[in-house]
Amino acid sequence: MVERQIEARGVRNPRVLAAMREIPRHLFIPPPYDRSAYEDSPLPIGNGQTISQPYIVALMTELLKPEPEDNVLEIGTGCGYQAAILAKLVKKVTSVERIPAVADLARSNLAALGISNVEIQTADGTLGYPENAPYNGIIITAATPSVPKPLIEQLAENGRLVAPVGGREIQELVVLSRRNGIISQELHGGVRFVPLIGEHGWEGGRES
């Protein structure tokens, strides 16, 4: 999977590649979909949610530029796979999931692998989690119409935020960086994620 689907498509960070090799993706996917765990495609995990394709997980992680002492915020825990990858790369991960049953699934998956540096909160992810801010990195794993202002406010100096931004169907992968208090933006191509629901995301078919 890593050699053919990720490294071959341009992901080069050796720490990211090592983490992708180490974390067993099939453990995060319910049957019968777990039989397709190492294909480069998103898969259902229940409750209307999906696990992202391996390449997108690796790409977003590389764009975050994680460092060993980083404090990272993830919005949209899902089954916990992205959080598990991040946990191998940074000091602490705070992950926010709005659906209690999905948050419980992620906690169970992470515990089964002995991962202890991920804190999962059940809340509105569009508000971030100010209690553990500021964050060196923030990653949003659901489609947002714009980057929620609370998340920008919780981004540390020299921090990076990675998010799929756009409509409910198709988004652009956006990276925001804070340097000297100024936010700059990079674009990294089209992606497709489930909608980010919340006060500063999507709700009832409208941007809230």
C-alpha positions in Angstrom: 0.0 0.0 0.0 2.7 2.5 1.0 5.0 1.8 -1.9 2.4 1.6 -4.6 -0.3 4.0 -3.5 1.5 6.6 -1.4 5.2 6.8 -2.1 4.6 6.4 -5.8 2.3 9.4 -5.8 4.8 11.8 -4.3 4.6 11.5 -0.5 8.2 11.6 0.6 8.4 12.4 4.4 10.1 9.3 5.8 8.4 9.6 9.2 5.0 9.8 7.6 5.7 6.8 5.4 7.0 4.8 8.4 3.8 5.6 10.4 1.6 4.5 7.5 3.5 1.2 7.4 3.2 0.7 11.1 -0.5 1.3 11.7 -2.7 -1.6 10.5 -5.6 0.0 8.6 -7.7 -3.1 8.6 -8.2 -2.8 12.3 -10.1 0.4 11.9 -12.6 -0.9 9.3 -15.6 -3.0 10.1 -16.4 -6.2 8.1 -17.0 -6.9 5.3 -15.2 -3.7 4.2 -12.0 -4.6 6.1 -11.2 -7.0 3.2 -10.6 -3.9 1.1 -8.6 -2.1 3.8 -5.4 -1.7 1.7 -7.0 -0.5 -1.5 -6.6 3.2 -2.2 -10.3 4.2 -1.5 -12.5 5.5 1.2 -14.6 2.9 3.0 -17.7 3.1 5.3 -17.2 2.8 9.0 -20.9 3.2 10.1 -23.0 6.1 11.2 -22.8 7.7 7.7 -19.0 8.2 8.1 -16.0 7.0 6.1 -12.3 6.3 6.5 -10.3 8.4 4.0 -8.3 6.7 1.3 -4.7 6.0 2.4 -3.1 8.4 0.0 -5.2 11.3 1.3 -4.4 10.5 4.9 -0.7 10.4 4.0 -0.8 13.6 1.9 -2.7 15.6 4.6 -0.3 14.3 7.2 2.7 15.3 5.2 1.3 18.8 4.5 0.9 19.3 8.2 4.7 18.8 8.6 4.4 17.2 12.0 7.3 17.3 14.5 7.9 15.1 17.5 7.1 17.7 20.1 4.0 19.1 18.4 0.6 19.5 20.0 -2.0 18.7 17.2 -5.7 19.1 16.9 -7.8 16.8 14.7 -11.4 17.7 13.8 -13.4 14.6 12.8 -12.0 11.6 14.6 -14.0 9.0 12.7 -12.6 5.5 13.4 -9.4 6.9 14.8 -7.1 6.0 11.9 -5.8 9.5 11.1 -5.3 10.1 14.9 -3.3 6.9 15.1 -1.0 8.0 12.3 -0.5 11.4 14.0 0.1 9.8 17.4 3.2 8.1 15.9 4.5 11.5 14.8 3.7 14.1 17.5 3.7 14.4 21.2 -0.1 14.9 21.7 -3.2 14.6 19.6 -6.5 16.1 20.6 -9.3 14.8 18.4 -12.9 16.1 18.4 -15.8 13.9 17.1 -19.4 15.1 17.2 -21.0 11.6 17.1 -20.7 9.8 20.5 -20.8 6.2 19.0 -18.1 7.1 16.5 -15.9 8.6 19.2 -16.4 5.4 21.3 -15.3 3.3 18.3 -12.2 5.4 17.9 -11.3 5.1 21.6 -11.7 1.3 21.3 -9.5 1.1 18.2 -6.7 3.3 19.7 -6.8 1.4 23.0 -6.4 -1.9 21.1 -3.2 -0.7 19.6 -1.9 0.7 22.9 -2.0 4.3 21.7 -2.2 6.6 24.7 -1.3 10.1 23.5 -4.6 10.8 21.8 -7.4 12.5 23.7 -10.8 12.2 22.1 -13.5 14.8 22.9 -17.2 14.5 21.9 -18.2 18.0 20.8 -18.7 20.4 17.9 -15.4 20.3 16.1 -16.0 23.6 14.3 -15.4 25.2 17.7 -12.0 23.4 18.1 -10.9 22.6 21.6 -9.5 25.7 23.3 -8.6 23.9 26.5 -5.5 22.3 24.9 -4.6 25.2 22.5 -2.5 26.6 21.0 -1.9 23.8 18.4 1.2 23.5 16.2 -1.0 21.6 13.7 -4.7 21.4 13.0 -6.2 18.9 10.6 -9.8 18.9 9.5 -11.0 15.5 8.1 -14.4 16.7 6.9 -15.5 19.2 4.2 -16.0 22.7 5.5 -17.4 25.7 3.5 -14.6 27.9 5.0 -12.0 27.4 7.7 -13.8 27.9 11.0 -12.6 31.1 12.7 -12.2 29.4 16.2 -9.7 27.0 14.6 -7.6 29.8 13.1 -7.6 31.4 16.5 -6.3 28.2 18.1 -3.4 27.8 15.7 0.0 28.5 17.2 2.6 30.8 15.7 4.5 28.9 13.0 1.6 26.4 13.0 -0.1 24.8 10.0 -3.8 23.9 9.4 -4.9 21.4 6.7 -8.5 21.3 5.6 -10.8 20.3 2.6 -12.6 23.6 1.9 -15.4 24.2 -0.6 -18.9 22.8 -1.4 -20.6 19.7 0.0 -19.6 17.6 -2.9 -16.1 18.7 -4.0 -13.5 20.7 -2.1 -9.9 22.1 -2.4 -7.3 20.9 0.0 -6.1 24.0 1.7 -3.1 24.7 4.0 -3.0 27.7 6.2 0.2 28.8 7.9 0.6 31.4 10.6 3.9 33.4 10.4 4.4 36.6 12.5 0.7 36.6 13.2 -0.2 36.6 9.4 -2.2 33.8 7.8 -1.1 32.6 4.4 -2.8 30.0 2.2 -1.7 27.2 -0.2 -3.9 25.1 -2.4 -3.2 21.4 -3.1 -5.8 20.0 -5.4 -9.4 18.7 -5.3 -10.7 16.2 -2.7 -14.0 14.9 -1.6 -15.0 14.5 2.1 -18.2 14.1 4.1 -19.5 17.4 5.4 -18.3 19.0 8.6 -21.4 19.6 10.7 -21.5 22.3 13.3 -21.8 26.0 14.2 -19.1 27.0 11.8 -19.6 24.3 9.2 -22.6 22.7 7.4 -26.0 22.2 9.0 -29.3 21.2 7.3 -27.9 21.8 3.8 -26.7 25.4 4.5 -23.5 27.0 5.6 -24.2 28.1 9.2 
